[in-house]
Amino acid sequence: MSPQASDTPIRYGVVGVGMMGVEHIQNILALDDCVVTAVADPHSLSLDSAQQAVGAETPLAKFSTVEELIASGLCDALVIASPNFTHHDILIPAIESGLHLLIEKPLCTTLDDCREITDLVATRPPEQVIWMGLEYRYMPPLQRLMAEIAAGTTGDVKMVAIREHRFPFLVKVDNWNRFSKNTGGTLVEKCCHFFDLMIQATASRPVRVMASGSQDVNHLDEVYNGERSDILDNAYVIVEFENGSRGMLDLCMFAEASKNEREIVVVGDKGKLEALDTESIVRIGQRTDDIWSGVNVVTEETVADSSIKHQGLHHGASYLEHVDFADAIRSGRPADVTVLDGLWSAAVGFAAHRSLETGLPVVLDDLPQMVGIAFGQ
């Protein structure tokens, strides 16, 4: 496989065209020299939504399975946006096809499946771009926050606090997201983004996880095929890192009456950063030699990226992610966000759910052999 010629459109196939699949289609259509040629989904109404997204006048091949889509030869790249519990079985033929892949989070719904997929990807040629969809990295305020960390604004990062106070889970096809067995659990499905951000901010390996949470408000009376929804709607999670830094997640999914859906705070020995992504605000505070002269002294600015052509569901983050993915395909460079990133972000979530079950901290001592991330570099 050679890099895609710059004068040849990249042909995309999207596997799973529910809400997120259509969101990916809209982002792809906003890119230069990229087209959506095929989709795969067993749900006919979702296929209709995909056709509506590309336009009634645009030819779109529709299939029921990923195998049929691959066999069509219509695509250079695939976006995997199917329900979480289908990822493992879909990813195996997709990876083996040699097509470039962008995999919507989470990687898989069990640690064993994440391991298997990571091992399989390790056997693939480097020119096959296999990208993990952790698009929160691309939100402009969070990109600015990470750039300030890299510039030394905080000094050595000691604490990362992430608060997401938001609306309940949305309705999905057949309500698959109402059950932990289908999603991997809220702390995997929703929060792998945040654990990935913690890992990026600390540049260190997570080593111990403690969690407390429950299903207290949402979906309590929802029963499907005789089974009651069990997806938790609030939690606190503490993550300890190898370099001594700590992360804390505060999640509430019945708090839509909030000004900011997400607040990310990073504190080091030299300063503090805050990103309020709903308002696209970044706050920067730095300590001074005279501690008292720096009390409550903070600069605040609005961060925007004028290159974003589709805002979508994530403040333009998915668009910027797709720009980088397409650039990697055309240039032949490796993925910036890898399945190893997906493994680690999901592993913290699995550990958090285990801590909830046992009431005890969980030590991440069985992953070192999987590490391909140069933490701290």
Protein Blocks (a to p, Z undefined) as FASTA:
>chain_A
ZZddfkbccddddehjafklmmmmmmmmmpghiacfbdcdfbfklmmmmmmmnopklccd
ddfbfklmmmnopafbdcdfbdfklmmmmmmmmmmnopacdddddfblcfklmmmmmmmm
mmpcfklccddddfklmgmklmmmmmmmmnomnmpafbdcdddddddddddehhlmmpfk
lnopaklmmmmmmmmmmmmmnopacfbdcdddddfkgoklgceehiacfbdfbdcddddd
fkopacdddddfblmbcfblbdcddddfkbccdddfknopacdddddfblmlmgopacdd
ddddfkbmblbjnnommmmmmmmmmmmmmnopacfbdfklmmmmmmmmmmmmmmmmnopa
cddfklmmmpcbdghZZ
